[in-house]
Structure formats: C-alpha cells, structure tokens
C-alpha cells in the first residue's frame, strides 16, 4: 500500500468561513480534503493528476457550497461563528 507523499495542510478563509485544506499524493493521484474548522464537518473531497488540479476542484466546490450556507445570528456570547 503506498504511503502519502507531498503532504500539505493549511487554514484559510473561504466564503467567509475558516476551513482546513489538506492535500497529499498517493501513487500518481493527488487528493484534497476541505473541512469546516468549526464544527469540523467534511465539506469536500476531490482528486486530480496534479496538486493544483485537485485543490482547484475542491476549492471551487467548497466555495459554492459554503456560499449557500445561511449565516444566522448566533446566541448571545457565542464567538465561534465568523462575522459575529
């Protein structure tokens, strides 16, 4: 079984939400996973022949999904929701 190579992880803002982007290569295929850092639910998984292709596919899909999320005002004292 091949081991993950060319591993990278970073945190960014996407459509106003903090997300983790993890990319790695298994054999000749790159895999990217994007998850919402709060509460940590999976958002998108994608694969591609290059790192850029896998990340581009995942970022486009994640951004489209996150833009549809309705942001409602959190309960008083809540500081974990961006923008409030």
PyMOL commands that set and color helices and strands:
alter all, ss='L'
color gray80, all
select helices_A, chain A and resi 51-68
alter helices_A, ss='H'
color red, helices_A
select strands_A, chain A and resi 5-14+17-26+29-36+42-48
alter strands_A, ss='S'
color yellow, strands_A
deselect
rebuild
show_as cartoon
